[in-house]
């Protein structure tokens, strides 16, 4: 005897169907299992953990390059603003490292 005896028909758009297939492939579940787990408040990680330190370092690097180019092109009035932002981000990184 079947444990689950209620059949459910669902209409999806092409986009929704593609998303369902993509997400079920990511978590390696059948579509039925995926929907059952969603109904039962299943939580899954669709996005990998973001490393905030790497993002901050990338922003610092980009701001430093912008500052260098702007100085070279003669836009020195923005140099102090960019240097302050770069210093603030470096302080944030250092404080975060000290807390660990």
N, C-alpha and C positions, 0 to 999 in steps of 0.2 A: 504494500500500500504506500502511496506517495505521501510524503510529509507535507509537501507544498502542493495544494490542489486548486489554487486560485490562479487563473491565467490572466495576465494583464497585457493589453495591447496599448502601445504608445506610439504616437505619431511624432516624428522628428523632422526638422529641416535637414537639408544636406549638411549644412555647417554643424548643427548639433550632433548629427550622426558621426561626422568626421571627428569631432571633439570626443565623443564617447569612445570611439575606436582608439584614438590617440591615448586617452587617459587609461583605458583598460590595458592597453599594451604597456604603458609605463609601469603600472603596478602589477602586471602579469596576472590579471584576473579575467574570468569570463565576464561578459556584459551582465549576465544575471547576478553573478556573485558581487560584482561591483555595485550594482543598484541595491542589492540587499544590504551590503555593508554601509552604503550611504544612508539608507533608511534607518539602520541601527547606529547612526552617528559615528561611523567609521571615519577616522582622520588619517589622511595620508599626506606625505610631503611631496608636493608637486614641484617645488622649487628647491634647488640645493641651497645649503646654508651660505649666506653672503658674508664674506670676510670684510668687515668694515675698515680694518686697517689698510687693506689693499686698495680699497676705494679712496680713502683719504690720501694715501701716498700718491695715487694716480692724479687726484685733483691738485695736490701740491706741485707735482711735476708739470702738469698742464699750466697752472698759474705761473710757475717760474718761467716756462717757455714764453707765455704771453707777455710777461713782464720784460723779458729780454728783448723780444721783437718790438714792443712798444717803445722801449728805451732807444733801441737802434733807429726807429723811425721818428724819434723826437717827441714822442708823447710822454714826457717826463712827469706831467701833472698826475698821472695815474699810478706812478711808480710807488709812492708812499701807501696808497690804498691797497695795491696788490701785495706789497711787502707785509703790510699789517695782516692781511688775510692769510698769507703763507705762514707767518709767525704764529697766528692764532691756531691754525690747523696743526702745526708742529707741536705747540703746547698741548693741544688736545691729545695728540698721539702719545706724547711723553707722560701726561697725567694718566692716561689709560694703561700704559705700560707699568707705571708705578703702583697702580691699584692691584694689578695681577700679582 
